[in-house]
Each structure stands twice: as structure tokens, then as C-alpha cells.
Amino acid sequence: MDYEALKEQWSDIEERDGIRLSWNTFPSSRMEASRLVVPIGALYTPLKEKADTPLLQYEPVTCKPPCRAVLNPFCQVDMRARIWICPFCLQRNNLPPHYKDISENQIPPELHPGSTTIEYRLSRPAPTPPIFVFVVDTCQEEDSLKALKDSIIMSLDLLPPHALVGLITYGTMAQVHELGYTECAKSYVFRGNKDYNGKQVQEMLGLVQGARPGMQQMQPRPGQPAPPPMGGAGQRFLLPVQQCEYQLTNALESLQKDPWPVANDKRAIRCTGVALSVAVGLLETSFQNSGARVMLFTGGAATEGPGMVVGPELKEQIRSHHDIDRDNIKYYKKALKFYDTLAKRTAHNGHVIDIFAGCLDQVGLLEMKGLPNSTGGHMILTDSFTSSMYKQSFAKIFDTDSQGNLAMGFNASLEVLCSKELKVTGLIGHAISLNKKSTHVGETECGIGNTCSWKMCGIDPAASYGVYFEVAGQGGPAAAAMQQGPQKGLIQFLTYYQHSAGQYHLRVTTVGRNICAPSGDPALAQSFDQEAAAVLMSRIAVFKAEVDDGPDVLRWVDRMLIRLCSRFAEYRKDDPTSFRLEKNFTLYPQFMFHLRRSQFLQVFNSSPDETAFDRHVLNHEDVGNSLVMIQPTLDSYTFDQEGAVPVLLDSTSIQPQTVLLLDTFFHILIFHGETMAEWRKAGYQDMEGYENFKELLEAPKEDARELIQDRFPLPRFIVCDAGGSQARFLLAKLNPSTTHTSSSYGGVTQTAQTIFTDDVSLQTFMDHLMKLAVSGTS
């Protein structure tokens, strides 16, 4: 099968199962797997939206403990004896009585060959409806605070009427609003400079049993979830939208800017850490393991109490990457520890924390990144709450599915099972380890390892996870003799989550791939999916960059690329001109070249908050979107061609008579070449007879509109001209094939743009790569 046909096949599998593998044939031995260089990995999107995924209204049939694998199309079934053999542990299991009518012609949906992904609606109802706690920073300018209040009031119409909502506001102090108290506005005030643990929060809010005299406890009915304590969080601070919309809207509308005076040379006093601690403590009382989201809206850095990231004096600057490298950080380690501890606590309760930052300066996302990263929350970084980027991104969170339910899952967990040939080594994505040991866990560790189960808490249809594997078999002649006929290595993904409609669901995806013959099977190299591999490797690189020095990570990326090319390219030793890569490897070096130059690994021109945000988004997206972040797409519009034409991400693509559209995922940029910009400024597009010029200027805007429509978070939209200051966003991404050093002094002027940079071009990079690969140096 040629590469294009294989690519189409992998694309169909991704559409059906939400999965892409770096290698679509598995090696037969550990030795052979180590020579692959790129690990066996899967990029899996559990809740990928697909209209025809069967939703079964009964409990799944599972294998005996401790295996617990779910019945799937790869199982051997004896129809007459009503027995099925689990392909993961080879145990025999009886089919339940309601399968008595199955036959060769009448098989249940989960055994159908096309049902590699299937969803079950479990009988267990969710203990409570979804919960949303809004944590609002009041230390903001009036216009920003008003825009924020309006967006939250708007979101109440997008929530299910039975969803529970709560409100916490903070500035110098943190206030918990008692929405259940209707006589007047009532709130509990917490000091901004004190660290409150969960028990103290509950005592101060009167949520500990017996804390409010005269309240009798209701006894739960058999088989029903226990109701929240009378007068507890469920009746005072968190109420259904339909019941408290009036009180909540009133509380939001009457919010004023924090009254604490701020001197000209000071920052506002903000106790973000206390407000989050109180929100987590409030939910811990009655709502452990219930679906809940804490939505933090912050307009600046925490300057007081636990989790403060900068002092209140304006002359004291917030940390930069340079400060962190030199260990010149006063608050960083303490704040990081505080937020990471809070993140673990929140994740174990099954709750999610989202962060919405609306500020031109840094707000401390670097320290707080563990909150959304460990709980599956969103992170949105904008200049202000008045920006359309914030408003539209926030509204998009409440998108609904075809049935009108919120397109988000709560309290989710993922378990991975493997057949005996494979072991799972770890996961890279927004999750924490559940420390579940089993026979499926590998010896090595990649990302969050030493477990086969992870808790994600928040999950949405775009959330993707990189799962990495190792080969368990030692290979050798004995294994080769045992392998008769094609064998399959199997992986099963079990995603449990609370559906927003109120039931628990289980989505099961089972994938099987052939295991290649022990003696250097060419099928192994042909099965390499360079796009999935580039994304899986970029996740490892970013994971390493969080703990290692930047130059060490770049050296690791280079070393792995050289080793991969040495292993799979055709060449004569020490002859770079003979170097040749197969079609399914040719783009991989290019992806690595752009990854090395990207803002994920080169932090020089980014603030620590921007780096935290960019890496957060990369670890959330699927293969297609991640590739756009690593290697942006560039389209050209000219009079000679109809519509957009993809062009090289290269400085030679900048020509005077072209309009370019750059998509970096975070930015969408329209760039007018020199001549085009002059014509536009002269107003030719409004003159008669120049309709084609007007259409040419409109075409990229239309395409940009389509790109923006489906994107989350909303990208920044930039329109610029050649020589303009905003053009730097384009020049920074282009391969610098024409620089100030590449043309001879006083030589012929080039029509292409000259980029002033010391970065090497892709051609120089490839020349060095070929030289090192053929010499066998890694």
C-alpha cells in the first residue's frame, strides 16, 4: 500500500476512533523497539464527536477481576456455549443471560467489527447536577469588570437550569456569597493574608455537622445518594440556576471595584490563593467526586497571602525566564508548591479549575498552571475581559451537543489495558496519576508513569492525551518459533465520565495492530505515521522542558532525529549526497526543525505566562491542530490563481504582489506584500474597474473567518503590511532562507524578504543532519 493510501486509512481510523499511532505495526521484541528511536505512542481523543458512535443503554460485559477488560470485536466468542475469551488475559468468561439469542447473523453491537469505539450509558446516576463556582477578581478597572460581569450573567442562560452555581469574589479579602439568603445580600469574608485549610473554611461557613444548632440531618433513602447536609453548601452557597438566577444576577450587577485604596506606586492587593482555597474547601464539604468546575477570572497577579507571585510595590518586577534561570525568584517556589498542592487536592475530589486571565501584564499563570493542567481545566490568556477573544472563548466553553447537553464531561478517568506484548509507560496530557499498578504497567516511565489509570476530571470533545508504550517481549528464536501467522497487539482505552445529562458514561476504544516478523520486517518502517510521531515527540520535549534546561532539550530533539535518520534512511556510509528518506519520513525532520524554533522550546521572546499558556494548549489538542502550532500553515493569494494556494513557510514566499494568510493556531495573520499594501492605501479596491483587487483582499478575510469559527481558544487576528511592526509575527515563523548573511555584499537585490536572524535555515539544518546521520554520529 502506498503512503497516500496509508495516510487516508489512518485518517479514517482517527475519524472513527479518535486515535493516531506513531507506529501502526508493533515490533516483536524489546530490542527492536529500542531501535525505533521514536517510542510507540498513541494520541487519543476519547470524546471525539462522531454521530454514529453506538450508545448502549446497558452495562458493559467485563472480564473477571483483576483484568476487567470490556467485551470488544477482537474477542473470540463461542456462540453455542455462550462463552467469550478475553484477548488481554486469555480467561474464559460466560456471556450474561440476556445474550442468549445471539448468533452468527445476530451479534450485539459491541462485537460488530466496526464497533472498535462504543459508548455505554451506565445505570449509576451522578450524585449531583454539574456545579459551577465563579471566582471573580474585583481589583479591575470599571470597564473590564463590567464586561466580565456581563459575560458571567450571559453564561447563566447557557447552563442547564438544574446546574448548581456559586459566587466568590476577591480583592484584598475573599467573600463567599450566600445565594440562599434572600432577605438581603449576605457574604462571608475571609482575610486575604491567611492560609485556610479545608476544615477551617467549612467551620467558618458553618458547614461542619452540628455547627449550626437546630438543624436536623435528613436520613438518605435506601439506594439514593445522601443529600447534602441541611443548610449545607447545597442549600446556602450553591443553588440551582433556575432557583437563584435573580439573586446571583443581582450580586454580580452590584459588584463594585475593590474599595481598598491603591497608591500610584503600588499594585492592587489581590488574594487569589485564598479565594481558590475557599472555593476548593466549599466543594469538598458535600460534593466530593461530583462534577464541579471552579472558574477563576483574574485581572492581575496575586500580591497577598498564600500563592502570591509578586509584591505590591510596582518597582518590584514580576519574574521573567531570565530570573528563573538565575534562581532570582523570591516567591516562585513557594507559590508553585501552594498551587500544585491545591491542584492535587482538587483533582482527587474530581473537580476542575479553569483560569481566565484578562490583563496586559503577567498574572502568575506559570505558578498556577498546575491547576488546569492537573484537573483538565481551560486556560485562557487575554489582554482584557473587554476583548472579543475572551468573550467568544468563554461562550464556546458552554457549547452543546446534538441533544442540547453541554459538550463537556466531568469527573473523568482513563484506564489503559494492553495485551501481553505491550506495556504502558505513561501519559502526557492534562491529568494526574491514580497510582494503579497492574500487569499492564511498563518498567520505564514516559510522562506521568508507573500507573495504567489517570484522572482527568474535566474532559471535552477536543481533549487529547499522548499515551506511550513499550514492548514487553524479549524476542529471540523461541518467540519466533511460537509466532505462527500474524499476531495482533491490542490496546483498550476505558474512559469513565459524568455526562452533563446526569448519568455516568463509559467510552471504550479497542485497537489492534499487527506485530511484525522478528527478522527486520519492512512493514515496520512503512507503518510510521510521521505526523502523529512529531506530535508525540513534541509532547515529550515540552514535558522535558518543564524540568530540564532549554539547551539540553534541544540537544535531545537533535539526537533523536539523527538516530531516527541513521536507522531508517538509505545512504552509503560517509556520503551525504546518497542520503534518501522514504515518503513517510520526509516531513519529520522539517517538523523537528520548526519545533526547535517554536515558542514551546525557545522561550527567549515570551513571558513565563505565555510559555505556560502555549504549552497548556499544545498538550490539549489533537494531531492536526498540534501540527499547525509546530509548523504553521501559509497560504498565498495572487491575481494569477483562484483562491488560496499553500506555499512554503519560507522567506522566499514574501513577494510584493501577494497577500499571505498565516495560521499559527494562536494567531491568524493577513500580510499584504509591498505593492498590494500601496494599492490598498491608495484606495484602488473602491474604484470602478478594480473589482478583482477588492475580491483578492476579501478572500483571505473569508478564509480567516472560517478558521476562527471552530478554534478554541479564539486566536488573535492580525492584519499587517510589509515593513509594518506587526509583520514580525510572520517573519518569526518563516524559514530564514534569505538572511542578511546569505546575499553577497553589493550583490543583486533579491525580491524575497531578507530576515535579520542568526538562526540557520532549513537547508543548512538538513545538510548538517545528513552529514551526521551518514557518519553514524548521534
N, C-alpha and C positions, 0 to 999 in steps of 0.2 A: 504494500500500500504506500503510495507516495505521500510526501509531507502535507500537501494541501488537504488530501482526503483524511489523513490522521487528525489534522487540526480541526477539521469540520466535525469529526467524530468526538473529539474532546470537548468541543463547544456544545454539542448536543447533550453530552453527559453532564456538563456544567448546568445546562438549562434544566435538565431533568432532576439531577441530584444535588445541585449546588456545590459540586466538588471538582477540584483540579489537582492532579498529582504531578510531582516533579518527574517521576519515572512511572510509566504505565505498564512496565514489566518489572517484576521484582527479581533481584539476583538470588542465586540459590545458596550462597554461603556468606558468612560474615566478612571473610577475606575479600571476596569480590565486591561486597557492598562498600568496604572502606576505599576501594579503588575508584568508586564512582565520583568521589570528591563532594558532589552536591548530595546531601542526605535525602533519603526517601521521605517525602513530606506531602501533606495534603492541605490545600487551602479550602476550608469547608464553611459554607454559609448555611447554617441549619434551617433558618426560617425563610429561605429564598421563596419568593412568591411564585406560585405555579397553580394555574386554575384547576388542572386535572389531578392534583395530588389527592389520592383517596383519603377521606376522613371516616374512620371506622368508629362505630358507636359502641364498641365493646372492649373489654380488657385484652391486652396482648397475651398471646401464648408464650410463656417463657420456659427456658431450660431449668433443670434442677439447680438449686444453690450448690456451690458458690458461683456458678457460671452466669446464670440469669440472662443469657442471650435470647433475643426475640426471634420467633419463627420468621423465616425470610425465604426468598426464592432459591437460595443456594442450599437449602436443607434437603436431605433425602427423605422422602415420605413413602411409607408403605400404606397404600390406601386401604388394603384389605384388613391389615392388622391394626390400623389406626395408630401407627407409631411413626415418629419422626426422629431423625438422628441429627444432633446439633453439630454443625461443621466446625465449631470452635473448640469443643471439648470432647466430641465424639460420643457423648452419652445418648442413650436411647430414652425417649420420652413418650408418654401416651398423649394422644390428642384428646382434648376435652369432649364431653358428650355432645355438645351442640355441633360438632364437626362430623356427626355420624353419616350425613348424606353426601359427603364429598366423594368425587370420583374423578377419573382422568379428564372427563369433559366438564366437570363442575367443580372447579377448585376455588377456594376462598381468595379474596383479593390479595392477601399478604403473600401468597405463594405464586402469584402470577409473575412470569419472567420480567414483565415491565415494571413491577412494583418494587423497585430497589429502594424507593423512598416512599414511606407511608406514614400516616398520622393517625393516632388513636385519641379519641376523647375519653378520658378516664372518668370513672364514676365518682372519684373523690372531688367534692366541690371545694373551691377556695374558701379559706376561713373568713375572709372579709372581702369587700369590693376593693378595687385599686385605691391607693391613698396617695395624695399629692400634698406635700408641705412646701409652701412658698416661703423662702427665707430672703427678705428684701433689705438691701442696704439703703439707708436714708441719708447717708453723707454724700449727696449728689446735688448738682445744680437743678433748679426747678424744672427746666425743660426736659432734662434727662429723666428725672424722677416721674414726671407726668407721663412721658412716653412709656416708661416701664410699667406704671400703674395701669395705663390703658391696655397694654398688651396682656397683662395678667387677667384683667377683667374680661377681655375678649376671649381668653383661653377657657374661661368658665363655661362658655357656650359650647366649646368643643369637647368637654369632658362628659362621660356618661352621667346621667342625673343621680345615680346611686353612688358615684365615686365619693370618697371622703376627702375633705380638704381642710387644711390648717394654715395659719399665718404666723410667721415670726418676723419681726422687724428688728434691725440693729443699727447702731451707730456707736456712741460712747457706751451705751448699755444695750442689752438684748431684751426684747419684750415678746412674750408669748401671749397672743390674743385669745381670750376665752370667747369663742364664737357662740357657744351655747348659752351665754348670759345675755338675755335680750333687753333687760331694763335700761342699760347704758353700755357704752364702750368700756370693756374691762380687760386689763392685761397684767401679767406677772412680769416683774422686772428683775433681770439678773445683772450683777456687776460685770463690767467688761474686762476687769483685770484679774478675775479669779478663775481657776480651773475647776469646773464642776464635773464630778463623775456621775454615772447614770443614777445611782441611788440618791445623791443629793438633788438632782433635777426632779426625780419623782417625788421626793419629800416636799420640796418647795412648791411643786404644783399640786400637792395633795393627792397624789395618785397611788400612794402606798396603802394597801388594805388597812383599814382602821384609822387612816389619817384624818378622815372626815367623819366625825361621830354622827350616829343616827342613820347611817347608810347601811342597808341590809344587802347581803350578797344574793344574787339570783342563782338558783341551782340549775345547771345545764340539763336539758332533757337528754335521755339516752340516745346515743348516735348523732347528737348535734354538737357543733363546735361550741366551746364555752364562750358565753357572751363576755364582752369587756366589762370590767368592774363597774357597778352602778356609780354614776357620777364620775367615772374614769375618763381617760382620754377620749373614749368612743362617744361620750355624750357632752363633753365640755369643750375640748380643743379641736377635735376632728369630727366634722359632721358632713352628712351627705350634701352635695351641691344644691339639690332641689330644696333642702330644708334651710340652708344658711346663706344662700346666694345674696340675699338682701343685706345681712349683717356683714358678710365678707366684702361686698362691693362698697358698703359704707365705710368700713375700716380702711380699705385701700384708698378711697377717694379723700378721706380726711387725713391721710398721711402727709406730714409736713417734713421739710428738710430738717435733719438733726439739729436741735436748738443749741447744742454745745458750741460756744464761740470758737472760731479758728483764726489765729493770728496770721498775718501776711507771710511770715517766715516759717509757718508750721503746716503740717498735713492734718487733715481731719482725723479725729480719734475713732478708729474702727475696730470692733471686737469680733471679727469674722469667726475666729476659732471658737469663742464662747457660743455664738449663735448656732454654729454647726453642732457643737457638743449637746446643746439643749435640744435641737431637732432630733438627733440620734437617740438621746435619752428618753424623749417623749414617745418615740415609736417603739422603743424597747419594752415599754410597760406592758402593753396589751397586744402588740402586733408583731411579735417575733414570727419569722417565716410566713409573713403575709406580704403580698406585693405592695411595695411603697416606694415613692420617689421623693427625695428631698431636692428641691430646685433652688439653687443658690444664685442670686442676682447681685453681683458685686460691682461697685463703681470705682474701686481703688484698692490699694494694698492694706492688709491688716497691720495696724500700728499699735495695737494694745493687746495685752493678755496672751494666753496660750496661742501659738500659731502665728505670732506677729512676724512679719518678714522685713520690716524696715522701721526705724524710729520715727517719731512725729516731727523731728527737725528736718526742714527742707534741704538744709545744707548737707545732710547725710543722704548719700545716693543709694538707690536700691542696687543689689548685687548684679554684676554682669558676668558673662562667661569667663572673662579675664580674671575677675575677683575669685571665682570658684576655683579656677586652675591654680591660682596663687594661694589658695586657702585663706583669703582675706574676707572671711564671711562671719559676721557677728551673730546673725540669727538663724542662718540657713539650716544647720544640722538639727537644732532644737525644734524648729518649725517642721522640718521634714519628718522627724520622728513623731511629732504630735499628730500630723495629718495621716501618716501611714498607719499609726495605731488606731486612729478613728476609722480609717478605711477598712481595716481588717474587722473591726467590731461591727461596722455597718454591713459588710459582706456576709459575715456569719449570721446576721439577723435576716439576711435575704433582701435587704433594701438597697436602693440605688441613689447615688448622689450625682446630680448634673450641675455643671458650673457655667454660668453665662457672665462673661466679663464685658463691661461696657466702659472702656477707659483708654485714653491715648497712651498713658504710661503703663508700666507693668503692674499687675495686681497680685503677683505671687503664685501664678499657675504652676511654676516649676516645683514649688513646695507642695502645692495642693494636688498635683497630677495624680497621686495615688488614689484620691477619692473617686474620680470617674474611671480610672484605669482598672481598679480592683473590683468595682461594682457594676461595670458595664454601663456607666453613665455617659452623657454627652458633654462635650466641652466646646463652647462657642466663644471665640475671641474677636471682639469688635471694638471700634473706636468709641462708640456711644450707643446708648439704648434708643436714640432717635434714628439710627441708621436703618435702612431697609434690609441690610444684611442680617441684623439681629432680628427684626420683626418677622421677616419671612422664614428665617431658620427656626425661630421659636414656634411659629404656627405650624411648620412642617412636622414637628415632633408629634403633633396630635392628628396626623393623617389617619384615615380609617381604611379598613379592607373592604372587600366587595359586600360583606354582610353588615357594614356600618360599625364594626367594632374597632377600637383603637389598634393600630398596627404596631403594637409593642407587647412583648411578653415580660412577665415579672418572675422573680424568684427562680431563675432558670439554673439548670446544671447540665453538664455534658459528661457522659461516660463513654470511653472508647474500649472496645474489645477487639482482639486480634486472634487469627488462627495461629497455630504453634510456630509457623515460620517467622512471624514478626513480633516485635515488642514495641511498645510506645515509649518514647524517650522524653516527651514534653510537649507543651503547648505555648505558643506566643500569641497573645491577644489580651482582650480585656476580661480577665478572670483571676480567681485565686485558687490555690490547690485545696482539694478536700482531703489530701493525705490518705488516699485509699490505695492500699497495697494489694496487688494481685499477681497472678502468674503472667499477666499481660504487660507488666512494667519492666522496662529495659534497665540495663546496668548503667548506661551512660545517661547524661542529662542534657537536654537542649531546651532552654527557656524555663518554664515552670514545670519541673520534672519530679521524678520519684512518686508518681501517682498515675492512676488511669482515670481519675474523675476530677472535674473542676466545677467551681460555682461561678456563674456569670452574673447572676441577679438580673440585671437589665439586658434584654435582647430585642433586636428589631430585625426586619427583613433584610437589612444590608449588612448586619454584623457578621464578620468573617473571622475565622480562627485558623492559625497555622499550627497543624499537628504533625509532629516529627516521629519517625520510626527507625528502628534498627533491625537487621536480620539476625534471627536467633540461631539458625543452623550453622554448624561448623563446616559443612560441605564434605569433600573428600570422596574416595571411591565408594565407600559404604553407602553414603547418601545418594550417590549417582545410581548405584545398583537398585536402591529402593524406589527411585523415582521412575515409575513406569507410566508413560503417557503424560499429557500436560497436567500439571498441578496448578491449583489456584491458591494465592494468598488472600485471605479475607480480612476485611476491617468492618466493624459495625459501630456506628455512632448513635448513641441514645441521648436525645435532648428532652429533658423534662422541663416544663414551664407552666406558669399560671397564665392562662389565656385571659384577655381583658373581658371576655364574656362571662367569666366567673368559674370556669371548670379548669382542671389540670389537663394538659395535653402531653402526649409523648410523640415525638417525631423520630422515626427510625430510618437511617440510611445505611444500607449494606452494600459494600463494593467488593468486587473480586477482580484480581488481575493475575495473569499467568506468571508462573515462576519459570525463569529461563533455564535452559540446559546448562549444566555446570561448566562446559568447555567453551568459554568465550562466545556466547550466542550473539549474533549481530542484531537480533530483535531488541536487545537491551538498549543499545545506542539509538536505535530508531524510535524507541518509546520515550525519549527525552522531550519533555514539554518545556521549552526554554522560557516561555512567559511565566508559567507557574513557578519554575525554578528561580527565576530572577526575583520574584516577589517573596518567595520563601527565604531566599538568601538575604534579601534586604531586611526582612524582619529580624533575622539573626544578627545582622550587622548593627541594626538600631538597638537591639537588646544588649549587645556588647558595648555599644557606645554609651549606654546609661552607666556602666560601671568602669569601663577601660578608658584610657587616653585616646583622643581622636586619631593621632598618627598610628597607634597600634591597630586600630580597627581598619584603617585604610590599608595597612600592610597585610592584614588578614584577608581582606577582599582581593587584593592583588595576588596573594599567594594561592588562594583557592582558584582564581581564574587561570593562572599559569598552569597549575596542576591539572585542571579540567581540560585545557587545550592540549597539554602534553599527552594526556590519556586518550583523547578522542579525535584529535586532528590527524590528518595524513601528512607526513613530511619525511624528508631524508634528514638524518641527524646533521646538525650544524649547518643546514641550508635553509635560511628563512624564506627564500623565494619559492621553495617547494611546498610551503605551508598551505593546507586547504582544510576547511571545515565543512561538514555535511550541512544540508539546508536547515535542519532543526537545531543547529548550534550557532549559525552565523550571526544572529542578532544578540546572542547572550553577551559577548564582550562589549557591545555597544551599550547594552543596559547597565553593565557594571561601570563603564566609563561615565555615564550620566549619574549613576548612583554615587560615585566618588565625589562628583562636583555638586551634588544636591545639598539642599539645606538640612537634610536629615543627618548628614555626616560632617558637612562643612559649616560650623556654627559661627564663623567669623562675622558675618554680616547680619546675624539675627540676635534678638534678645533671648535670654533663657526662657521667657514665657512663650515666645513664638516657636522656639525649638520644641518645647513640651507639647504645644498645640499641634504642630505639624506631625510629630511622631505619634501622637494620640490618633490622629486621623488615618495615618498610614496603617496602623495596627487594627483598624476597624473595617477597612474596605476590601473588596474582592480583587481578583486578578486584574480585570480591565481598568478599574479606577486607580489601583496602585501603580500600574504601568504608566498611566498618564502623569502621576506625581513624579515618578522616577525619570521618565523620558517624555516630556510634554509633546503634544501634537502641534504641528504648524501647518496651516492651510494658506494658499496664496490665491488672490483674486486679480485677474488681469482682463484687458479688453479682448485678448486672443482666445480665452477659454470661457466656456459656460460654467458658472458655479465655482465651487471650491475645488482646488487641486492640492492634494497633500504634497508638501515639499520637505526637503531635508532640514533638520533642526541645525542649520549651519549659517554662518555669517554671509555666505555667498547667496543665500535666499533673499537678502535685503536688496531690492532693486528700486530705482527711483519711480518706476511706473507700475508698482504693485501695491496692493493692500494685503496685509498679513493678519491672520487670526491665530493667536497663540492660546492654547488651553493648558494651564499647569495644574488644573484641578482647584487650586486655591485662588488663582487669578484667571480671568478671561480678558484678553487684551487685543484690541484692534489697533494695528500700526499702519499709518499711511506713509508710503515712500515719499521722497523729497518732492518729486513732480506732482504726485497726487495731492500732497498737502498744500502746495502752492495753488493748484487749480481750485481746491476746495475753499481756501481762504479768499480766492478771487471771486467765489460765488458762481462758478460755471454750472454747478448742479441745478441752480434755479433758473438758468437761462434756457430759452427755447432752442431746440436742436441738440441739447446735451443730455437727453433723457437717459442714454446708455451710461453716462458717467454717474448720474443720480442713482440708477439701478445698481451700478458697481459699488457705490458707497453704502447702499442699503443692504446688499446681500450678506456681508459679514455680520451686520447687526441682527438680521433674522436668524442666522445660524447660532449666534451667541445667545439669543433669547431662548432657543431650543435647548442649548447646553445648560443654561442657568436653571431652566424649569425643573429638571429632575435632580439637581445637585443638592446634596446636604453635607456640610453646611453651605449656605449660599456663597458662591465665590465673589471676590471683589472684581468689579467690571471697570476696565480702564480703556480710554480711547486716547491715543497719543500720535505724535508725528515724528518723523525722522529729525534727530537733533534735539528733541524735547527732553525734559528731565525725566518724564515717566517712561521713556524708551528704555531706561536702564533695566526694567523688569524683563524686557525681551532680550537685551544684549547679554544679561547674566546667564540666560539659559542656552544660548546658541553655542555650537561647537566653534571655537575661535580658529577657523582655518585661515582667516586673513587677519593678521595682527600687525602691530607697528614694527614687528621684527621680521615678518615674512616677505615684505617687498623691499627691494634694494633701494638705497638712498638715492633720491632724484630719478628713480626709475619711472616706468609707465604707470600712470594712475589707474587704480582699479575701480570698476563700477561697484563692486561689493563693499559692504561696510567694513571699516577697519575697527577691530576691537582691541582696546588697550588692556592687555592682560598678560600675566606671566604663565597662565595655565597652558598646558600642552594641548595640541589639537588631537582629534580622534585618530587622524592618520599617524601622528607621531606615537600615540599610545599603542596603536595596533602594530607598528613597526617594532617597538620595544617588546610587546607581548610575543610576537612571532619569534624574535631573536631568543628570548628567554625560554619559550616553550620548546623550540627545536634543540636547545642546548641541554634540556633536561634539568635546568636550574629552577628550584622553587623557593 
